Amino acid sequence: MLSTDDLRFFCALAGQPSLSATARLLDVTPSSVTQRLQAIEDKLRLKLADRQGRGIALTEEGQVLAERAQAILADMESLQRALHGQRDE
């Protein structure tokens, strides 16, 4: 099962043209981005991104994960806001 940190990481990766760009965004090394991506792919037993020279392209499964992860994270933020709003009333 993926964690919310995994979802956030993958959303960051999906929005960048390369592993090195993702590393710069997250302020980590490119090798740690590669290792994290491989760990997520291993958890899911799916290939989520194709490495293409210096860039990456999401596979069909990677695109589905990116879309669903964004929706899940948005729902979680909405839930947190709703719960805090209930407490403030």
C-alpha positions in Angstrom: 0.0 0.0 0.0 1.2 3.5 -0.8 1.6 6.1 1.8 0.5 9.8 1.5 4.2 10.6 1.2 4.5 8.2 -1.8 1.5 9.9 -3.4 3.0 13.4 -2.8 6.4 12.2 -4.2 4.8 10.7 -7.3 2.7 13.9 -7.9 6.0 15.9 -7.8 7.6 13.5 -10.1 4.7 13.6 -12.6 4.9 17.3 -12.8 8.6 17.4 -13.8 10.3 16.6 -17.1 13.2 14.6 -15.5 14.4 12.8 -12.4 17.0 15.5 -11.9 14.3 18.2 -12.0 12.3 16.3 -9.5 15.4 16.1 -7.3 15.9 19.8 -7.5 12.2 20.4 -6.6 12.4 18.1 -3.6 15.9 19.2 -2.6 17.3 15.7 -2.7 19.8 13.8 -4.9 18.8 12.3 -8.3 19.8 8.9 -7.0 17.3 9.2 -4.1 14.5 10.1 -6.6 15.4 7.0 -8.6 15.5 4.8 -5.5 12.1 6.2 -4.3 10.5 5.6 -7.8 11.9 2.1 -7.9 10.5 1.4 -4.4 7.0 2.6 -5.4 7.2 0.5 -8.6 8.3 -2.5 -6.5 5.4 -2.0 -4.1 2.9 -1.9 -7.0 4.7 -4.4 -9.2 4.2 -1.9 -12.1 6.4 0.2 -14.2 5.3 3.8 -13.7 7.8 5.8 -15.7 10.0 5.2 -18.7 13.4 6.7 -18.6 14.1 8.4 -21.9 17.6 9.9 -22.1 17.6 12.7 -19.6 13.9 12.8 -19.3 11.0 10.6 -18.1 7.6 9.8 -19.5 4.9 8.3 -17.4 3.5 5.0 -18.5 -0.3 4.6 -18.8 -0.3 3.2 -15.2 1.9 6.1 -14.1 -0.6 8.6 -15.6 -3.5 6.9 -13.8 -1.6 6.9 -10.5 -0.7 10.6 -10.9 -4.3 11.6 -11.6 -5.7 9.5 -8.8 -3.0 10.6 -6.4 -3.8 14.3 -7.0 -7.5 13.6 -6.4 -6.8 11.7 -3.2 -4.5 14.4 -1.8 -7.0 17.1 -2.7 -9.8 15.1 -0.9 -7.6 14.7 2.1 -6.9 18.4 2.2 -10.6 19.1 1.8 -11.4 16.7 4.6 -8.9 18.4 6.9 -10.3 21.8 6.2 -13.9 20.5 6.8 -12.9 18.9 10.1 -11.1 22.1 11.3 -14.2 24.1 10.2 -16.4 21.9 12.3 -14.2 22.4 15.3 -14.2 26.2 14.9 -18.1 26.4 14.9 
